[in-house]
């Protein structure tokens, strides 16, 4: 990891800190050591109940990925070009490829960024089936503190589908303004010497600028997911980390504990703070590929997976901000998951700096990818990664 934290103790010029841990080249180390920089809450697994996905000797050397420049590259070149830290391919429950770089290994947890949102989406489905969450209820039914905010009147379902009317500029390059205050409130950015410490829940209450009606266009606003974390804790009376462990992580058969970053009062960063191993993320994908089941046990309701696949609104997607990242793809967004519609739908998750999970239930293909890309949203890398999954699907199924 040339340039950052490759020797200890590191000199000031190579030291990953709270101020630079998401900036290249420091993010290569930072994304694998988040809990050494930001406070976190553990999410235990059950070490006596491992879901084993056996390896199989498969040659992916014939893979040809459209590079977007008029040519094609093989898998290794693609992984290098997209700053890949870990890459796992699973087909019919068997591991075809496991790749690690930049100091990562099978036991290394890596930050999911906004793939964390999709993990909350699965937990929400479990809680609704258990009678804990009412998707038609407004946010303030669970969190009365939201009454004075722009979230007032937004239903749980609208928050899940990113269709709130909140005005919030999610500019990852901003050096001031609400998004920077958001990061400070979640412990992701350092405070200035004269600043008083904030917290996530106080920040959410202060978001009071409406941008339009709730239930309209797809409106990608990360604080919606953090409000859902607060709603889940209020509705259940329990910590998000404990619920995720009990209802999903231990039942999934995860090989390792995962964790989630928290603010100074313990509020979880559900929008982007989860960290886990690549293989455990692939296990989540396999669970979704199998309709929420692991063997004979239903973990995520099958109807919830079916709703994610079928019930999103493509018209809301088309007037949203992400269309350019998915050219020529018929998409919707539902319960924190991206869905490419069609006869054989593909579900996917996307996080900044190159975090991805793909699930093709019909063909039983799962791909998990962690990266430390320099740009938060690299359009070329995102589009190339979706084309890479297209190529993997074609190679494995002969179509």
NUKOL-485873 format. One record per residue (C-alpha): residue in three letters; x, y, z. Coordinates in nm, 2 decimals. Each point is the difference from the previous one (the first is absolute). Layout:
NUKOL-485873
<r residu="ALA" east="X" north="Y" up="Z"/>
...
***
This chain:
NUKOL-485873
<r residu="UNK" east="0.00" north="0.00" up="0.00"/>
<r residu="UNK" east="0.25" north="0.25" up="-0.12"/>
<r residu="UNK" east="-0.06" north="0.35" up="0.13"/>
<r residu="UNK" east="-0.22" north="-0.06" up="0.31"/>
<r residu="UNK" east="0.06" north="-0.20" up="0.32"/>
<r residu="UNK" east="0.24" north="-0.25" up="-0.16"/>
<r residu="UNK" east="0.24" north="0.04" up="0.29"/>
<r residu="UNK" east="-0.05" north="0.04" up="0.37"/>
<r residu="UNK" east="0.01" north="0.24" up="0.15"/>
<r residu="UNK" east="-0.09" north="0.20" up="-0.30"/>
<r residu="UNK" east="0.13" north="0.35" up="-0.06"/>
<r residu="UNK" east="-0.24" north="0.29" up="-0.01"/>
<r residu="UNK" east="-0.01" north="0.00" up="-0.38"/>
<r residu="UNK" east="-0.12" north="-0.37" up="-0.01"/>
<r residu="UNK" east="-0.22" north="0.00" up="0.31"/>
<r residu="UNK" east="-0.37" north="-0.09" up="-0.06"/>
<r residu="UNK" east="-0.21" north="0.22" up="0.22"/>
<r residu="UNK" east="-0.36" north="0.11" up="0.06"/>
<r residu="UNK" east="0.06" north="0.29" up="-0.24"/>
<r residu="UNK" east="0.13" north="-0.21" up="-0.29"/>
<r residu="UNK" east="-0.12" north="-0.36" up="0.04"/>
<r residu="UNK" east="-0.24" north="0.02" up="-0.30"/>
<r residu="UNK" east="0.26" north="0.17" up="-0.23"/>
<r residu="UNK" east="0.24" north="-0.18" up="-0.23"/>
<r residu="UNK" east="0.25" north="-0.15" up="0.08"/>
<r residu="UNK" east="-0.09" north="-0.01" up="0.36"/>
<r residu="UNK" east="-0.34" north="-0.17" up="-0.07"/>
<r residu="UNK" east="0.18" north="-0.33" up="-0.10"/>
<r residu="UNK" east="0.10" north="-0.04" up="0.37"/>
<r residu="UNK" east="-0.29" north="0.19" up="0.14"/>
<r residu="UNK" east="-0.28" north="-0.20" up="-0.16"/>
<r residu="UNK" east="0.15" north="-0.32" up="0.16"/>
<r residu="UNK" east="0.05" north="0.16" up="0.34"/>
<r residu="UNK" east="-0.30" north="0.22" up="0.06"/>
<r residu="UNK" east="-0.05" north="-0.10" up="0.36"/>
<r residu="UNK" east="0.35" north="0.13" up="0.08"/>
<r residu="UNK" east="-0.10" north="0.34" up="-0.12"/>
<r residu="UNK" east="-0.38" north="0.03" up="0.07"/>
<r residu="UNK" east="-0.18" north="-0.14" up="0.31"/>
<r residu="UNK" east="-0.21" north="-0.31" up="-0.08"/>
<r residu="UNK" east="-0.24" north="-0.26" up="0.13"/>
<r residu="UNK" east="0.07" north="-0.37" up="-0.04"/>
<r residu="UNK" east="-0.25" north="-0.23" up="-0.18"/>
<r residu="UNK" east="0.08" north="-0.35" up="0.11"/>
<r residu="UNK" east="-0.03" north="-0.31" up="-0.21"/>
<r residu="UNK" east="-0.06" north="-0.36" up="0.12"/>
<r residu="UNK" east="0.34" north="-0.17" up="-0.04"/>
<r residu="UNK" east="-0.16" north="-0.34" up="0.05"/>
<r residu="UNK" east="-0.24" north="0.04" up="-0.30"/>
<r residu="UNK" east="0.20" north="0.08" up="-0.32"/>
<r residu="UNK" east="-0.17" north="0.00" up="-0.34"/>
<r residu="UNK" east="0.26" north="-0.17" up="-0.20"/>
<r residu="UNK" east="0.03" north="0.09" up="-0.37"/>
<r residu="UNK" east="0.24" north="-0.25" up="-0.14"/>
<r residu="UNK" east="0.27" north="0.11" up="-0.25"/>
<r residu="UNK" east="0.01" north="-0.15" up="-0.35"/>
<r residu="UNK" east="0.28" north="0.01" up="-0.25"/>
<r residu="UNK" east="-0.13" north="0.22" up="-0.28"/>
<r residu="UNK" east="0.19" north="0.19" up="-0.27"/>
<r residu="UNK" east="-0.14" north="0.35" up="-0.06"/>
<r residu="UNK" east="0.29" north="0.08" up="-0.24"/>
<r residu="UNK" east="-0.24" north="0.02" up="-0.30"/>
<r residu="UNK" east="-0.18" north="0.29" up="0.16"/>
<r residu="UNK" east="0.00" north="0.30" up="-0.24"/>
<r residu="UNK" east="-0.13" north="0.33" up="0.16"/>
<r residu="UNK" east="-0.10" north="0.30" up="-0.21"/>
<r residu="UNK" east="0.24" north="0.27" up="0.13"/>
<r residu="UNK" east="-0.22" north="0.29" up="-0.13"/>
<r residu="UNK" east="0.28" north="0.11" up="-0.23"/>
<r residu="UNK" east="-0.07" north="-0.22" up="-0.30"/>
<r residu="UNK" east="0.20" north="-0.30" up="0.13"/>
<r residu="UNK" east="-0.03" north="-0.29" up="0.25"/>
<r residu="UNK" east="0.21" north="-0.10" up="0.30"/>
<r residu="UNK" east="0.04" north="-0.32" up="0.20"/>
<r residu="UNK" east="-0.10" north="-0.03" up="0.36"/>
<r residu="UNK" east="0.34" north="0.08" up="0.15"/>
<r residu="UNK" east="0.03" north="0.32" up="-0.20"/>
<r residu="UNK" east="-0.35" north="0.10" up="0.10"/>
<r residu="UNK" east="0.07" north="-0.06" up="0.37"/>
<r residu="UNK" east="0.32" north="0.22" up="-0.03"/>
<r residu="UNK" east="-0.17" north="0.28" up="-0.19"/>
<r residu="UNK" east="-0.28" north="0.03" up="0.26"/>
<r residu="UNK" east="0.23" north="0.00" up="0.31"/>
<r residu="UNK" east="-0.15" north="-0.33" up="0.12"/>
<r residu="UNK" east="0.08" north="-0.10" up="0.36"/>
<r residu="UNK" east="-0.21" north="-0.32" up="0.00"/>
<r residu="UNK" east="-0.20" north="-0.19" up="-0.25"/>
<r residu="UNK" east="-0.22" north="-0.31" up="0.04"/>
<r residu="UNK" east="-0.20" north="-0.19" up="-0.26"/>
<r residu="UNK" east="-0.25" north="-0.27" up="0.11"/>
<r residu="UNK" east="-0.20" north="-0.22" up="-0.24"/>
<r residu="UNK" east="-0.26" north="-0.24" up="0.13"/>
<r residu="UNK" east="0.13" north="0.02" up="0.35"/>
<r residu="UNK" east="0.37" north="-0.07" up="-0.10"/>
<r residu="UNK" east="0.28" north="0.25" up="0.01"/>
<r residu="UNK" east="0.16" north="0.04" up="-0.34"/>
<r residu="UNK" east="0.24" north="0.28" up="0.07"/>
<r residu="UNK" east="0.13" north="0.17" up="0.31"/>
<r residu="UNK" east="0.25" north="0.29" up="-0.06"/>
<r residu="UNK" east="0.16" north="0.23" up="0.26"/>
<r residu="UNK" east="0.24" north="0.29" up="-0.04"/>
<r residu="UNK" east="0.14" north="0.30" up="0.18"/>
<r residu="UNK" east="0.05" north="-0.18" up="0.32"/>
<r residu="UNK" east="-0.34" north="-0.16" up="0.02"/>
<r residu="UNK" east="-0.06" north="-0.36" up="0.08"/>
<r residu="UNK" east="-0.30" north="-0.23" up="0.06"/>
<r residu="UNK" east="-0.03" north="0.11" up="0.36"/>
<r residu="UNK" east="0.03" north="0.37" up="-0.06"/>
<r residu="UNK" east="-0.32" north="0.21" up="0.05"/>
<r residu="UNK" east="-0.04" north="0.28" up="-0.26"/>
<r residu="UNK" east="-0.24" north="0.29" up="0.01"/>
<r residu="UNK" east="-0.32" north="-0.04" up="-0.21"/>
<r residu="UNK" east="-0.08" north="0.37" up="-0.03"/>
<r residu="UNK" east="-0.35" north="0.01" up="-0.14"/>
<r residu="UNK" east="-0.03" north="-0.37" up="-0.04"/>
<r residu="UNK" east="-0.08" north="0.04" up="0.37"/>
<r residu="UNK" east="-0.33" north="0.14" up="-0.10"/>
<r residu="UNK" east="-0.09" north="-0.32" up="-0.18"/>
<r residu="UNK" east="0.08" north="-0.20" up="0.32"/>
<r residu="UNK" east="-0.25" north="0.22" up="0.19"/>
<r residu="UNK" east="-0.25" north="-0.07" up="-0.28"/>
<r residu="UNK" east="0.01" north="-0.37" up="0.08"/>
<r residu="UNK" east="-0.03" north="0.05" up="0.37"/>
<r residu="UNK" east="-0.30" north="0.22" up="-0.06"/>
<r residu="UNK" east="-0.18" north="-0.28" up="-0.18"/>
<r residu="UNK" east="0.06" north="-0.23" up="0.29"/>
<r residu="UNK" east="-0.13" north="0.25" up="0.25"/>
<r residu="UNK" east="-0.31" north="0.07" up="-0.20"/>
<r residu="UNK" east="-0.08" north="-0.37" up="-0.02"/>
<r residu="UNK" east="0.05" north="-0.02" up="0.38"/>
<r residu="UNK" east="-0.25" north="0.29" up="0.04"/>
<r residu="UNK" east="0.25" north="0.25" up="0.13"/>
<r residu="UNK" east="-0.01" north="0.24" up="-0.30"/>
<r residu="UNK" east="-0.30" north="0.15" up="-0.18"/>
<r residu="UNK" east="0.12" north="0.12" up="-0.34"/>
<r residu="UNK" east="-0.30" north="0.23" up="-0.04"/>
<r residu="UNK" east="0.06" north="0.18" up="0.33"/>
<r residu="UNK" east="0.16" north="0.35" up="-0.02"/>
<r residu="UNK" east="0.35" north="0.04" up="0.15"/>
<r residu="UNK" east="-0.13" north="0.22" up="0.29"/>
<r residu="UNK" east="-0.21" north="-0.29" up="0.12"/>
<r residu="UNK" east="0.32" north="-0.17" up="0.11"/>
<r residu="UNK" east="0.22" north="0.30" up="0.04"/>
<r residu="UNK" east="-0.21" north="0.30" up="0.12"/>
<r residu="UNK" east="0.32" north="0.21" up="-0.02"/>
<r residu="UNK" east="-0.04" north="-0.01" up="-0.38"/>
<r residu="UNK" east="-0.32" north="0.22" up="0.01"/>
<r residu="UNK" east="0.19" north="0.32" up="-0.04"/>
<r residu="UNK" east="0.22" north="-0.13" up="-0.28"/>
<r residu="UNK" east="-0.05" north="-0.03" up="-0.37"/>
<r residu="UNK" east="-0.06" north="-0.37" up="0.06"/>
<r residu="UNK" east="-0.34" north="0.07" up="0.15"/>
<r residu="UNK" east="-0.26" north="-0.20" up="-0.18"/>
<r residu="UNK" east="0.25" north="-0.23" up="-0.18"/>
<r residu="UNK" east="-0.10" north="-0.36" up="0.05"/>
<r residu="UNK" east="0.23" north="-0.28" up="0.08"/>
<r residu="UNK" east="-0.05" north="-0.14" up="-0.35"/>
<r residu="UNK" east="0.09" north="0.33" up="-0.16"/>
<r residu="UNK" east="0.32" north="0.02" up="0.21"/>
<r residu="UNK" east="0.08" north="-0.36" up="-0.10"/>
<r residu="UNK" east="-0.05" north="0.08" up="-0.37"/>
<r residu="UNK" east="0.19" north="0.33" up="0.01"/>
<r residu="UNK" east="-0.31" north="0.20" up="-0.10"/>
<r residu="UNK" east="-0.01" north="0.26" up="0.28"/>
<r residu="UNK" east="-0.03" north="0.36" up="-0.09"/>
<r residu="UNK" east="0.30" north="0.11" up="0.20"/>
<r residu="UNK" east="0.24" north="0.25" up="-0.16"/>
<r residu="UNK" east="0.35" north="-0.12" up="0.06"/>
<r residu="UNK" east="0.30" north="0.05" up="-0.22"/>
<r residu="UNK" east="0.20" north="-0.33" up="0.01"/>
<r residu="UNK" east="0.32" north="0.16" up="-0.14"/>
<r residu="UNK" east="0.28" north="-0.23" up="0.10"/>
<r residu="UNK" east="0.26" north="0.27" up="-0.09"/>
<r residu="UNK" east="-0.15" north="0.28" up="0.21"/>
<r residu="UNK" east="0.23" north="0.15" up="0.26"/>
<r residu="UNK" east="-0.28" north="0.18" up="0.19"/>
<r residu="UNK" east="-0.37" north="-0.01" up="0.04"/>
<r residu="UNK" east="-0.26" north="-0.26" up="0.12"/>
<r residu="UNK" east="0.19" north="-0.30" up="-0.13"/>
<r residu="UNK" east="0.31" north="0.09" up="0.19"/>
<r residu="UNK" east="-0.20" north="0.07" up="0.31"/>
<r residu="UNK" east="-0.17" north="-0.34" up="-0.05"/>
<r residu="UNK" east="0.34" north="-0.17" up="-0.01"/>
<r residu="UNK" east="0.11" north="0.18" up="0.32"/>
<r residu="UNK" east="-0.32" north="-0.10" up="0.17"/>
<r residu="UNK" east="0.07" north="-0.37" up="-0.08"/>
<r residu="UNK" east="0.37" north="0.01" up="0.11"/>
<r residu="UNK" east="0.12" north="-0.03" up="-0.35"/>
<r residu="UNK" east="0.17" north="0.34" up="-0.02"/>
<r residu="UNK" east="0.20" north="0.18" up="0.27"/>
<r residu="UNK" east="-0.14" north="0.31" up="0.17"/>
<r residu="UNK" east="0.16" north="0.34" up="-0.04"/>
<r residu="UNK" east="0.17" north="0.12" up="0.33"/>
<r residu="UNK" east="-0.29" north="0.23" up="0.08"/>
<r residu="UNK" east="-0.28" north="-0.23" up="-0.09"/>
<r residu="UNK" east="-0.22" north="-0.17" up="0.26"/>
<r residu="UNK" east="-0.06" north="-0.37" up="-0.05"/>
<r residu="UNK" east="-0.32" north="-0.09" up="-0.18"/>
<r residu="UNK" east="-0.18" north="-0.33" up="-0.05"/>
<r residu="UNK" east="-0.20" north="-0.18" up="-0.27"/>
<r residu="UNK" east="-0.35" north="0.03" up="0.15"/>
<r residu="UNK" east="0.04" north="0.37" up="0.07"/>
<r residu="UNK" east="0.11" north="0.05" up="-0.36"/>
<r residu="UNK" east="-0.30" north="-0.19" up="-0.14"/>
<r residu="UNK" east="-0.24" north="0.21" up="0.20"/>
<r residu="UNK" east="0.16" north="0.32" up="-0.14"/>
<r residu="UNK" east="-0.06" north="-0.10" up="-0.37"/>
<r residu="UNK" east="-0.29" north="0.23" up="-0.07"/>
<r residu="UNK" east="0.02" north="0.09" up="-0.37"/>
<r residu="UNK" east="-0.26" north="-0.17" up="-0.22"/>
<r residu="UNK" east="0.08" north="-0.05" up="-0.37"/>
<r residu="UNK" east="-0.33" north="-0.14" up="-0.11"/>
<r residu="UNK" east="-0.28" north="-0.24" up="0.10"/>
<r residu="UNK" east="0.07" north="-0.33" up="0.16"/>
<r residu="UNK" east="-0.07" north="-0.30" up="-0.23"/>
<r residu="UNK" east="0.12" north="0.17" up="-0.32"/>
<r residu="UNK" east="0.32" north="-0.05" up="-0.19"/>
<r residu="UNK" east="0.29" north="-0.22" up="0.12"/>
<r residu="UNK" east="0.19" north="0.24" up="0.22"/>
<r residu="UNK" east="0.33" north="-0.15" up="0.12"/>
<r residu="UNK" east="0.04" north="0.14" up="0.36"/>
<r residu="UNK" east="0.22" north="-0.20" up="0.23"/>
<r residu="UNK" east="-0.14" north="0.15" up="0.33"/>
<r residu="UNK" east="-0.33" north="-0.18" up="-0.09"/>
<r residu="UNK" east="0.17" north="-0.33" up="0.08"/>
<r residu="UNK" east="0.14" north="0.13" up="0.33"/>
<r residu="UNK" east="-0.35" north="0.11" up="0.10"/>
<r residu="UNK" east="-0.11" north="-0.35" up="-0.08"/>
<r residu="UNK" east="0.26" north="-0.13" up="0.24"/>
<r residu="UNK" east="-0.14" north="0.23" up="0.27"/>
<r residu="UNK" east="-0.36" north="-0.12" up="-0.09"/>
<r residu="UNK" east="0.11" north="-0.36" up="0.03"/>
<r residu="UNK" east="0.16" north="0.05" up="0.34"/>
<r residu="UNK" east="-0.31" north="0.19" up="0.12"/>
<r residu="UNK" east="-0.24" north="-0.26" up="-0.13"/>
<r residu="UNK" east="0.19" north="-0.29" up="0.14"/>
<r residu="UNK" east="0.15" north="0.16" up="0.32"/>
<r residu="UNK" east="0.33" north="-0.16" up="-0.10"/>
<r residu="UNK" east="0.33" north="0.10" up="-0.15"/>
<r residu="UNK" east="0.02" north="-0.04" up="-0.38"/>
<r residu="UNK" east="0.33" north="-0.20" up="0.03"/>
<r residu="UNK" east="-0.16" north="-0.25" up="0.24"/>
<r residu="UNK" east="-0.31" north="-0.04" up="-0.22"/>
<r residu="UNK" east="0.21" north="-0.05" up="-0.31"/>
<r residu="UNK" east="0.21" north="-0.26" up="0.18"/>
<r residu="UNK" east="-0.29" north="-0.19" up="0.14"/>
<r residu="UNK" east="-0.24" north="0.01" up="-0.30"/>
<r residu="UNK" east="0.24" north="-0.02" up="-0.29"/>
<r residu="UNK" east="0.37" north="-0.04" up="0.07"/>
<r residu="UNK" east="0.00" north="-0.30" up="0.23"/>
<r residu="UNK" east="-0.27" north="-0.18" up="-0.20"/>
<r residu="UNK" east="0.18" north="0.07" up="-0.33"/>
<r residu="UNK" east="0.30" north="-0.20" up="0.11"/>
<r residu="UNK" east="0.25" north="0.28" up="-0.04"/>
<r residu="UNK" east="0.36" north="-0.11" up="0.06"/>
<r residu="UNK" east="0.10" north="0.32" up="0.18"/>
<r residu="UNK" east="-0.15" north="0.27" up="0.21"/>
<r residu="UNK" east="-0.07" north="0.33" up="-0.18"/>
<r residu="UNK" east="-0.04" north="0.34" up="0.15"/>
<r residu="UNK" east="-0.16" north="0.34" up="-0.06"/>
<r residu="UNK" east="0.13" north="0.35" up="0.07"/>
<r residu="UNK" east="-0.18" north="0.21" up="0.27"/>
<r residu="UNK" east="-0.01" north="0.36" up="0.10"/>
<r residu="UNK" east="0.10" north="0.13" up="0.34"/>
<r residu="UNK" east="-0.33" north="-0.11" up="0.15"/>
<r residu="UNK" east="-0.01" north="-0.35" up="-0.16"/>
<r residu="UNK" east="-0.23" north="0.08" up="-0.29"/>
<r residu="UNK" east="0.09" north="-0.23" up="-0.30"/>
<r residu="UNK" east="0.10" north="0.13" up="-0.34"/>
<r residu="UNK" east="-0.24" north="-0.22" up="-0.18"/>
<r residu="UNK" east="0.05" north="0.19" up="-0.33"/>
<r residu="UNK" east="0.36" north="-0.11" up="-0.04"/>
<r residu="UNK" east="0.18" north="-0.12" up="0.31"/>
<r residu="UNK" east="-0.02" north="-0.38" up="-0.02"/>
<r residu="UNK" east="0.32" north="-0.20" up="-0.04"/>
<r residu="UNK" east="0.03" north="-0.37" up="-0.08"/>
<r residu="UNK" east="0.21" north="-0.25" up="-0.19"/>
<r residu="UNK" east="-0.05" north="-0.05" up="-0.37"/>
<r residu="UNK" east="-0.10" north="-0.36" up="0.04"/>
<r residu="UNK" east="-0.26" north="0.09" up="0.26"/>
<r residu="UNK" east="-0.14" north="0.26" up="-0.24"/>
<r residu="UNK" east="-0.02" north="-0.27" up="-0.26"/>
<r residu="UNK" east="-0.19" north="-0.21" up="0.25"/>
<r residu="UNK" east="-0.26" north="0.28" up="0.03"/>
<r residu="UNK" east="-0.02" north="-0.01" up="-0.38"/>
<r residu="UNK" east="-0.05" north="-0.38" up="0.00"/>
<r residu="UNK" east="-0.28" north="0.04" up="0.26"/>
<r residu="UNK" east="-0.18" north="0.24" up="-0.23"/>
<r residu="UNK" east="0.07" north="-0.23" up="-0.30"/>
<r residu="UNK" east="-0.18" north="-0.28" up="0.19"/>
<r residu="UNK" east="-0.30" north="0.21" up="0.07"/>
<r residu="UNK" east="0.10" north="0.09" up="0.36"/>
<r residu="UNK" east="0.06" north="-0.36" up="0.10"/>
<r residu="UNK" east="0.30" north="-0.18" up="0.13"/>
<r residu="UNK" east="-0.06" north="-0.37" up="-0.05"/>
<r residu="UNK" east="-0.34" north="-0.07" up="0.16"/>
<r residu="UNK" east="-0.01" north="0.32" up="0.20"/>
<r residu="UNK" east="-0.18" north="0.32" up="-0.11"/>
<r residu="UNK" east="0.21" north="0.29" up="0.12"/>
<r residu="UNK" east="-0.12" north="0.29" up="-0.21"/>
<r residu="UNK" east="-0.37" north="-0.04" up="-0.10"/>
<r residu="UNK" east="-0.02" north="-0.13" up="-0.36"/>
<r residu="UNK" east="-0.28" north="0.25" up="-0.06"/>
<r residu="UNK" east="0.23" north="0.28" up="0.09"/>
<r residu="UNK" east="0.26" north="-0.11" up="-0.26"/>
<r residu="UNK" east="-0.28" north="-0.03" up="-0.25"/>
<r residu="UNK" east="-0.12" north="0.35" up="0.08"/>
<r residu="UNK" east="0.35" north="0.14" up="-0.05"/>
<r residu="UNK" east="0.01" north="-0.16" up="-0.34"/>
<r residu="UNK" east="-0.35" north="0.08" up="-0.13"/>
<r residu="UNK" east="-0.14" north="0.30" up="0.19"/>
<r residu="UNK" east="0.23" north="0.29" up="-0.08"/>
<r residu="UNK" east="-0.10" north="0.30" up="-0.21"/>
<r residu="UNK" east="0.20" north="0.04" up="-0.32"/>
<r residu="UNK" east="-0.16" north="0.34" up="-0.07"/>
<r residu="UNK" east="0.13" north="0.14" up="0.34"/>
<r residu="UNK" east="0.34" north="-0.14" up="-0.10"/>
<r residu="UNK" east="0.01" north="0.17" up="-0.34"/>
<r residu="UNK" east="-0.04" north="0.35" up="0.16"/>
<r residu="UNK" east="0.26" north="-0.07" up="0.26"/>
<r residu="UNK" east="0.37" north="0.09" up="0.01"/>
<r residu="UNK" east="0.17" north="-0.33" up="-0.08"/>
<r residu="UNK" east="-0.13" north="-0.08" up="-0.35"/>
<r residu="UNK" east="0.34" north="0.09" up="-0.16"/>
<r residu="UNK" east="0.18" north="-0.27" up="0.20"/>
<r residu="UNK" east="-0.23" north="-0.27" up="-0.15"/>
<r residu="UNK" east="-0.04" north="0.08" up="-0.37"/>
<r residu="UNK" east="-0.22" north="-0.23" up="-0.20"/>
<r residu="UNK" east="-0.11" north="-0.18" up="0.31"/>
<r residu="UNK" east="-0.37" north="-0.02" up="0.10"/>
<r residu="UNK" east="0.03" north="0.06" up="0.38"/>
<r residu="UNK" east="-0.19" north="0.07" up="0.32"/>
<r residu="UNK" east="0.10" north="0.05" up="0.36"/>
<r residu="UNK" east="-0.18" north="-0.18" up="0.28"/>
<r residu="UNK" east="0.07" north="-0.04" up="0.37"/>
<r residu="UNK" east="0.37" north="0.12" up="-0.05"/>
<r residu="UNK" east="0.06" north="-0.24" up="-0.29"/>
<r residu="UNK" east="0.06" north="0.08" up="-0.36"/>
<r residu="UNK" east="-0.19" north="-0.23" up="-0.24"/>
<r residu="UNK" east="0.06" north="-0.05" up="-0.37"/>
<r residu="UNK" east="-0.34" north="-0.11" up="-0.12"/>
<r residu="UNK" east="-0.07" north="-0.26" up="-0.26"/>
<r residu="UNK" east="-0.08" north="-0.37" up="-0.04"/>
<r residu="UNK" east="0.30" north="-0.09" up="0.22"/>
<r residu="UNK" east="0.04" north="0.30" up="0.24"/>
<r residu="UNK" east="0.33" north="0.09" up="0.16"/>
<r residu="UNK" east="0.02" north="0.15" up="0.34"/>
<r residu="UNK" east="0.30" north="0.21" up="0.10"/>
<r residu="UNK" east="0.14" north="0.23" up="0.27"/>
<r residu="UNK" east="0.23" north="0.29" up="-0.06"/>
<r residu="UNK" east="0.23" north="0.20" up="0.24"/>
<r residu="UNK" east="0.24" north="0.28" up="-0.07"/>
<r residu="UNK" east="0.36" north="-0.07" up="-0.09"/>
<r residu="UNK" east="-0.10" north="-0.32" up="-0.17"/>
<r residu="UNK" east="-0.19" north="-0.23" up="0.24"/>
<r residu="UNK" east="-0.24" north="-0.24" up="-0.18"/>
<r residu="UNK" east="-0.22" north="-0.30" up="0.05"/>
<r residu="UNK" east="-0.18" north="-0.17" up="-0.29"/>
<r residu="UNK" east="-0.26" north="-0.28" up="0.02"/>
<r residu="UNK" east="-0.15" north="-0.18" up="-0.29"/>
<r residu="UNK" east="-0.26" north="-0.23" up="0.16"/>
<r residu="UNK" east="-0.10" north="-0.19" up="-0.32"/>
<r residu="UNK" east="0.35" north="-0.09" up="-0.09"/>
<r residu="UNK" east="0.12" north="-0.03" up="0.36"/>
<r residu="UNK" east="0.30" north="0.24" up="-0.05"/>
<r residu="UNK" east="0.13" north="0.23" up="0.27"/>
<r residu="UNK" east="0.29" north="0.24" up="-0.02"/>
<r residu="UNK" east="0.14" north="0.21" up="0.29"/>
<r residu="UNK" east="0.26" north="0.27" up="-0.06"/>
<r residu="UNK" east="0.18" north="0.23" up="0.23"/>
<r residu="UNK" east="0.22" north="0.29" up="-0.13"/>
<r residu="UNK" east="0.20" north="0.30" up="0.10"/>
<r residu="UNK" east="-0.06" north="0.22" up="-0.30"/>
<r residu="UNK" east="0.12" north="0.36" up="0.02"/>
<r residu="UNK" east="-0.33" north="0.15" up="-0.11"/>
<r residu="UNK" east="-0.31" north="-0.05" up="0.20"/>
<r residu="UNK" east="-0.22" north="-0.04" up="-0.31"/>
<r residu="UNK" east="0.21" north="-0.11" up="-0.30"/>
<r residu="UNK" east="-0.26" north="-0.03" up="-0.27"/>
<r residu="UNK" east="0.24" north="-0.19" up="-0.24"/>
<r residu="UNK" east="0.09" north="-0.25" up="0.28"/>
<r residu="UNK" east="-0.37" north="-0.05" up="0.10"/>
<r residu="UNK" east="-0.11" north="-0.06" up="-0.36"/>
<r residu="UNK" east="0.30" north="-0.23" up="-0.06"/>
<r residu="UNK" east="-0.09" north="-0.20" up="0.31"/>
<r residu="UNK" east="-0.35" north="-0.06" up="-0.12"/>
<r residu="UNK" east="0.13" north="-0.11" up="-0.34"/>
<r residu="UNK" east="0.24" north="-0.23" up="0.19"/>
<r residu="UNK" east="-0.30" north="-0.17" up="0.17"/>
<r residu="UNK" east="-0.17" north="-0.03" up="-0.34"/>
<r residu="UNK" east="0.31" north="-0.17" up="-0.13"/>
<r residu="UNK" east="0.02" north="-0.24" up="0.30"/>
<r residu="UNK" east="-0.37" north="-0.09" up="-0.05"/>
<r residu="UNK" east="0.06" north="-0.07" up="-0.37"/>
<r residu="UNK" east="0.31" north="-0.21" up="0.06"/>
<r residu="UNK" east="-0.16" north="-0.21" up="0.28"/>
<r residu="UNK" east="-0.33" north="-0.07" up="-0.18"/>
<r residu="UNK" east="0.12" north="0.00" up="-0.36"/>
<r residu="UNK" east="-0.23" north="0.29" up="-0.10"/>
***
